[in-house]
Amino acid sequence: MSPILSQFAIQSPVGDPRPLKVGLINDSYVVPALQEGAPSYFLQKINHHVFTDVEALQRNIAVVTDHIREKLRAQGAADVDRRVLRLVPTRTGKLYCQDEAGDYWRMYLWIDGRSLETISAESARWTGEAFGQFQQMLSDLPAESLTESIPNFHNVGFRVQQLQEAVTADAAGRVAEQKSLIDTLLSRAEEMCLVQRLYQEGKLPKRINHCDTKVNNVLFDTDGSVLCIVDLDTVMPGFVVSDFGDFMRTAASTAPEDEPDLDNIHVRMDIFEAYASGYLKTATFLTPLEKKLLPFGCLMMSYMQAVRFLTDYLNGDTYYKIQYPQHNLVRTKAQVRLLEEQCKVLEQMEKIINRY
């Protein structure tokens, strides 16, 4: 690791990097300071097979973190370097380096905090406030300031097109056996592409989204207060309803996304209300239409994920890791059931949004 560490502008002696088991895409390490009071660092090997344009990826992160840092300073916030990630440049001023094997590396200042892996109503409310504030501070930054780090990531129309292509190709010979499930999803395609149509009509803006709104992407202090939002690889232009719905798809379900017993899948309305109340408290930039569409965002993201899982199943399981042959099919059916359950409580979700 020494040749990699030597490329970054580290200000004081550090120890050997220690692996961290965080995230599923990049390899992460903590680089501990050897002097008391000196900063430690967070080193990552970037998965450039997922994020193919590393230059644009790092530029996105720099634009977002610099913007938030200036907002925090203007507010007179204390301890700014614990409230927003700070990239450590290389000694030549770049935001990443490349090793002899062709792998890409980046470094942040280490923030000593903790993340949560389980959700409660209280942590959902804090998380909603955190993501709302994150988007609020970025709401005056034009969406075109950033590049799509994963093109069409939350584009429902694009995902439907991928499903249609998978049906046509029938690479794994699975289309005939799943015709009913395919027809069910394709029959809802027009309805679920509503957000893209509203954008094309000029009625809905694109904003800067996190695109991975999970509770474990919020860093908490030891006293339980929120420090900052982390894992900024997927920060890019998008629709706020996608970020809202993506959190609810995972956190406000009573079962994991690969639950085989569909009767176990329901909507946790306590989590929905807690997150919505926190989010609407801080996301004061929202237009009336964006607020109205928040519940629909939950349906849309469950639908999109069902489409993605089924597409991968029909293609022969080439994208998502699976533990058994029917895993992507089980995932698809679980997301379809979650969508059905969300439809049952849609009116209730709308009332909660109106209340807050």
Salt bridges, closest charged atoms under 4 A:
ASP27 OD2 - LYS45 NZ 3.50
ASP66 OD1 - ARG69 NH1 3.29
GLU70 OE2 - ARG73 NH1 3.15
ASP79 OD2 - ARG82 NH1 3.83
ASP81 OD1 - ARG69 NE 3.88
ASP81 OD1 - ARG86 NE 2.85
ASP103 OD2 - LYS45 NZ 3.97
GLU129 OE2 - LYS281 NZ 3.46
ASP140 OD1 - HIS67 NE2 2.81
ASP140 OD1 - LYS71 NZ 3.01
ASP183 OD2 - LYS179 NZ 2.75
GLU191 OE2 - ARG188 NH2 3.19
GLU201 OE1 - LYS203 NZ 3.27
ASP212 OD1 - LYS214 NZ 2.65
ASP221 OD2 - ARG82 NH1 3.31
ASP233 OD1 - ARG106 NH2 2.73
ASP246 OD1 - ARG249 NE 3.74
GLU257 OE1 - ARG249 NH1 2.86
ASP258 OD2 - HIS327 NE2 2.96
ASP263 OD1 - ARG337 NH1 3.65
ASP270 OD2 - ARG268 NH2 2.82
GLU273 OE2 - ARG355 NH1 2.77
GLU290 OE2 - ARG207 NE 2.79
ASP317 OD2 - ARG174 NH1 3.02
GLU340 OE1 - ARG337 NE 3.28
GLU341 OE1 - HIS266 ND1 3.08
GLU341 OE2 - LYS344 NZ 2.93
GLU347 OE2 - LYS351 NZ 3.79
